């Protein structure tokens, strides 16, 4: 199976320290790879955040007492 990735060539001004950090954190060999990984990670986190926002909150979860009662068959 082949996966084809489309890319877009662009020019951006990125603070040097930020780019150095992202290259170190991602262990990327090139600036292009570092930026691509950072963008992909940002997008993944946004998708996860959107998904999580629709899952409810902990107050919707059963309490320990409710769980014990249910397990006891009451």
C-alpha positions in Angstrom: 0.0 0.0 0.0 1.3 3.4 -1.0 0.4 6.6 0.9 0.8 9.8 -1.1 1.4 12.9 0.8 0.8 16.2 -0.8 2.9 19.1 0.4 2.9 22.8 -0.1 6.0 24.9 -0.3 5.8 28.1 1.6 8.0 30.7 3.3 7.4 31.5 7.0 9.3 33.4 9.6 9.7 31.2 12.7 11.7 32.4 15.7 15.0 30.6 15.7 14.8 29.4 19.3 11.3 27.9 18.7 12.5 26.1 15.6 15.6 24.8 17.5 13.3 23.5 20.3 10.9 21.8 18.0 13.8 20.1 16.1 15.2 18.9 19.5 11.8 17.7 20.8 10.8 15.9 17.6 14.3 14.6 16.9 13.8 15.8 13.3 16.7 15.7 10.9 15.5 18.7 8.9 13.6 21.9 9.5 10.9 20.8 7.1 10.5 17.6 9.0 10.3 19.4 12.3 7.7 21.9 11.1 5.6 19.1 9.5 5.7 17.1 12.7 4.8 20.1 14.8 1.8 20.9 12.5 0.7 17.3 12.5 0.9 17.1 16.3 -1.0 20.4 16.7 -3.8 19.1 14.3 -3.9 15.7 16.2 -4.3 17.5 19.5 -7.1 19.7 18.1 -9.0 16.7 16.8 -8.6 14.9 20.2 -9.8 18.0 22.0 -12.8 18.2 19.8 -13.6 14.6 20.4 -13.1 14.8 24.1 -15.4 17.8 24.4 -18.2 15.6 23.2 -17.6 12.8 25.7 -19.1 14.5 28.8 -17.5 15.2 32.1 -16.5 13.2 35.2 -19.6 14.4 37.1 -21.5 12.3 34.6 -19.6 9.2 35.8 -20.9 6.8 38.4 -19.7 7.4 42.0 -17.9 4.6 43.9 -21.0 4.1 46.0 -23.3 3.8 43.0 -20.9 1.2 41.5 -20.7 -0.8 44.7 -24.6 -0.7 44.9 -24.9 -1.9 41.3 -22.4 -4.7 41.9 -24.3 -5.8 45.0 -27.4 -6.1 42.8 -29.5 -3.5 44.6 
